[in-house]
Amino acid sequence: MEDIFVGDITARGRVTLGKQASLDGDLICEQAVIAGLVKGDVTARRITVLGTGRILGNLRMEKLMTEDGAFIQGVITLEKSLELDEVVQEKARSLILDAAPVREDVTQWPAR
């Protein structure tokens, strides 16, 4: 990818963000190669951050490789085994809960 993208990306294979690429959202994939900018969380079995890569978000992976000059600002979680299908389901559940309407006409219990 060599463009500006706003939103989350979920892919079954390898995702490569080129030097000019910018992602403002979360990335979930098998293998991520980052040479551009990511403003969001990255979850993948293998993450490679090249020397021009910048990640402003949390990383969750089985393997991490970085080159000199790579920049990561966030929490890095190394896992022995990462089930991406479960990660996608967790993300979907959180999106559903975030989108649930809030009713203000419901009486609180106990009534005050």
C-alpha positions as a Python dict, from the first residue, in 0.01 Angstrom:
ca = {
    (1, 'M'): (0, 0, 0),
    (2, 'E'): (143, 339, -98),
    (3, 'D'): (-146, 568, -9),
    (4, 'I'): (-326, 738, 280),
    (5, 'F'): (-590, 516, 438),
    (6, 'V'): (-832, 601, 720),
    (7, 'G'): (-1004, 306, 886),
    (8, 'D'): (-919, -40, 1009),
    (9, 'I'): (-763, -305, 785),
    (10, 'T'): (-812, -679, 837),
    (11, 'A'): (-640, -914, 592),
    (12, 'R'): (-560, -1285, 574),
    (13, 'G'): (-213, -1247, 427),
    (14, 'R'): (73, -1001, 421),
    (15, 'V'): (15, -626, 433),
    (16, 'T'): (300, -393, 331),
    (17, 'L'): (282, -20, 399),
    (18, 'G'): (533, 161, 179),
    (19, 'K'): (742, 465, 275),
    (20, 'Q'): (475, 711, 157),
    (21, 'A'): (185, 515, 308),
    (22, 'S'): (-15, 629, 609),
    (23, 'L'): (-274, 427, 799),
    (24, 'D'): (-497, 596, 1056),
    (25, 'G'): (-660, 287, 1206),
    (26, 'D'): (-587, -62, 1335),
    (27, 'L'): (-420, -335, 1129),
    (28, 'I'): (-484, -707, 1176),
    (29, 'C'): (-308, -953, 941),
    (30, 'E'): (-78, -1255, 922),
    (31, 'Q'): (235, -1052, 845),
    (32, 'A'): (282, -673, 853),
    (33, 'V'): (572, -488, 695),
    (34, 'I'): (572, -121, 794),
    (35, 'A'): (784, 136, 609),
    (36, 'G'): (538, 426, 649),
    (37, 'L'): (322, 562, 932),
    (38, 'V'): (60, 375, 1136),
    (39, 'K'): (-156, 561, 1388),
    (40, 'G'): (-330, 265, 1547),
    (41, 'D'): (-272, -82, 1686),
    (42, 'V'): (-101, -355, 1483),
    (43, 'T'): (-177, -721, 1546),
    (44, 'A'): (-2, -986, 1337),
    (45, 'R'): (189, -1310, 1375),
    (46, 'R'): (498, -1135, 1238),
    (47, 'I'): (562, -760, 1236),
    (48, 'T'): (857, -600, 1058),
    (49, 'V'): (920, -228, 1107),
    (50, 'L'): (1166, -95, 852),
    (51, 'G'): (1400, 197, 915),
    (52, 'T'): (1149, 449, 780),
    (53, 'G'): (855, 292, 966),
    (54, 'R'): (671, 466, 1249),
    (55, 'I'): (401, 311, 1465),
    (56, 'L'): (201, 521, 1711),
    (57, 'G'): (3, 244, 1876),
    (58, 'N'): (25, -91, 2046),
    (59, 'L'): (179, -402, 1891),
    (60, 'R'): (63, -759, 1953),
    (61, 'M'): (254, -1037, 1776),
    (62, 'E'): (450, -1363, 1788),
    (63, 'K'): (764, -1222, 1621),
    (64, 'L'): (900, -868, 1585),
    (65, 'M'): (1183, -742, 1367),
    (66, 'T'): (1298, -380, 1354),
    (67, 'E'): (1563, -200, 1152),
    (68, 'D'): (1775, 92, 1271),
    (69, 'G'): (1566, 406, 1264),
    (70, 'A'): (1232, 231, 1319),
    (71, 'F'): (1007, 412, 1570),
    (72, 'I'): (744, 250, 1793),
    (73, 'Q'): (546, 439, 2057),
    (74, 'G'): (311, 204, 2240),
    (75, 'V'): (285, -117, 2436),
    (76, 'I'): (452, -420, 2279),
    (77, 'T'): (301, -758, 2365),
    (78, 'L'): (482, -1072, 2252),
    (79, 'E'): (262, -1382, 2251),
    (80, 'K'): (364, -1744, 2217),
    (81, 'S'): (68, -1818, 1989),
    (82, 'L'): (-166, -1564, 1835),
    (83, 'E'): (-506, -1671, 1700),
    (84, 'L'): (-601, -1401, 1452),
    (85, 'D'): (-960, -1525, 1412),
    (86, 'E'): (-1012, -1467, 1785),
    (87, 'V'): (-856, -1120, 1757),
    (88, 'V'): (-1096, -1032, 1474),
    (89, 'Q'): (-1394, -1158, 1679),
    (90, 'E'): (-1282, -953, 1983),
    (91, 'K'): (-1254, -644, 1762),
    (92, 'A'): (-1602, -704, 1616),
    (93, 'R'): (-1755, -745, 1964),
    (94, 'S'): (-1597, -421, 2084),
    (95, 'L'): (-1728, -236, 1777),
    (96, 'I'): (-2079, -369, 1839),
    (97, 'L'): (-2067, -263, 2204),
    (98, 'D'): (-1933, 82, 2111),
    (99, 'A'): (-2214, 128, 1857),
    (100, 'A'): (-2495, 19, 2094),
    (101, 'P'): (-2749, 299, 2139),
    (102, 'V'): (-2778, 457, 2480),
    (103, 'R'): (-3133, 508, 2605),
    (104, 'E'): (-3178, 807, 2827),
    (105, 'D'): (-3546, 744, 2901),
    (106, 'V'): (-3477, 433, 3111),
    (107, 'T'): (-3553, 473, 3479),
    (108, 'Q'): (-3258, 393, 3704),
    (109, 'W'): (-3304, 125, 3967),
    (110, 'P'): (-3343, 189, 4244),
    (111, 'A'): (-3545, 497, 4162),
    (112, 'R'): (-3414, 812, 4324),
}
